[in-house]
Amino acid sequence: MEAAAPHSLAELTVTSPEQMRELGLRLASLLRAGDLVMLNGELGAGKTTLTRGLGEGLGVRGAVTSPTFVIARVHPSLVDGPPLVHVDAYRLGGGLDEMEDLDLDVSLPESVVVVEWGEGKVEELTEDRLWIGIERAVGDTTDEVRHVSVRGLGARWDGVDLPGLLRV
């Protein structure tokens, strides 16, 4: 599958875990069943905190915590929306083949699927995805400042004003 061209790009600086959670809340307003969200960033960058905000914004059941040891958690909706499938692919070395047991291809049409550490592993699921990169700010003495890049890839994100939505 060819790499999808970005249709929408937003970049912002987040200065606290609360702002990261709020970013997830704002992004949740865009998400619908069938959306794949790929989160990329080093350990402790804020991927799970952002996903916690997504879960809150989607109105799902259960505390959103890192699924590192269980690999995936499903959070059913409490508000008649799509469930949130939260996957941590950190310990999975291979591509989609290694993740096949998770049945993400089956879950994706009716769920919002968020994959931490999914780059190079889940792109084959769909050309349409939201790619989010989180990097620690160089020289930040508080260890809280992050630079976040959000890219909408594929036709699903045509016309979506990510910069407008994410303006702080």
N, C-alpha and C positions, 0 to 999 in steps of 0.2 A: 504494500500500500504506500502510495506517495505521501510525503509529508504535506499536511494541509497548510495553506498560507494563512498567516494571522489576519483576521478581519477587524479585530479590535484590540487595542493595547492600552494599558494604563500602568503607570508607575507611581508609587507613593512611598512616603516614609511613615513608619509606625513607631511610636515612641514608648509604648507600654503594652503589657499583655492585655489590658482592658481594650485598648485601641485595636489590637489584633482580633479579639473576640467580636468587637463592633464591626470590623471589616467583614467577618464571617456573617454577621447578621445582615449587612447590606447585600452581600453577594447572594445570600439565600433567597432574597426577593426575586432574583433572576432565574433561579434554578427550577427545573421541572423534571418529571419522570423521563428517563432516558439520557440524562446529562452525566457525563464523566468529568470529574475534576481531578487533575493530577497535581499533587503538592510536592515541591522539591525544595530542599534546603537541608543544611547540616543538622545533626542532633541538637535539640534544644532551640531550634530556630523559631518555633512557634506554630508548626504545622497542626498539632493537635489542638492548640488554643484556637486557631482559626476554625478548625472543624467543629469545635465546641460551639462557636458562634453560628456556624451553618446549621447545626442540629437544633439550636435554640430557635433560629429563624424559620426552620422548616417545621417546628413544633413536633419533634419526635420524642419518643419515650426513652428513658434511661440516660444515665450520665455518659457523656461522650468522653472516653478516656483512650489512651493509646492502646491499640490492639496488637502491640508488638508480639506478645507471647501467644495470643490466640489467632493471629494473622488477620481475622476479619470479625466484625460485629455488625449485626443488623439491628437498627433502631426503627421500630414501626412508628408510623405517624399517629399522633393523637388528634389531628385536625383534618382528617380525610385527605391528606396529601400523600406524596410518595414516601416510602421508607428511605432511610439513609443507610447505605452500606458503607462502612468505614473499614478500609483495608490498609494494613501496614506491610509493604512488600520488602522491608529492609533485609530480612533474613532469607529472602528468596532470590537466588542468583540468576536463574534463567529468565526467559521471556514468558510469553503468554502460555506456552506449553506447561511450564511449571506451576502456573496459577490456575490451570484448567480445573483442578479439583474444587476451586472456589465457586465455579459456575457463574463467573461475572457476566459472561455473555448471555446467560439466562436471566440474571438479576437486572441487568442494565435497562431493558425496555420499561420496566415498571418502577425503577428506583432511581435515586440520585446516588451514584457511586463515587466515593472519594478515595483516592489511592495515594497514600504517602509513599515516597520512594518508588514511584511507578514508572519513571522515565526509562525507556528501553525495555519495558515489560508489558505494558497494556495498550500501547498506541494502536495495535491491530484491532482492538474492540470497536473503534469508531473513528472516523475522520473528524468528527465534531467533538471538541473537548475544550475545557477550560484549563489552561496551564498556568500554575501559580508558582513562582519562584520567590523564596524568602532568603535574604542574605543579611548577616550581621553587619552593621555599619563599622567600617574601619576606624579605629581610634575612639570608639564609644567607650567611655569609662564606666557607664552605668550597666552595660551589657543588656540593655533593653531596646536600643534603637535598631530597627530593621528596615531594609529596603525591599519593597515588595513589587514584583512585576506580575501583571495579570494579562494573559493573552487568550483571546477567544479564537479558536482554530476551527475552520470548517464553516459550512453554510449556516449552521445553527446560530452562529454568532454574527452573521451579517446584520448590520444596522443596530447592533446593541451598543449603546453608549457607555462603555465601561469607564472611560475617564470622567464622564458626567456623574455617574453613580458613585464613583469612589472619591470624588473631590471632597476633601476634609474641610 
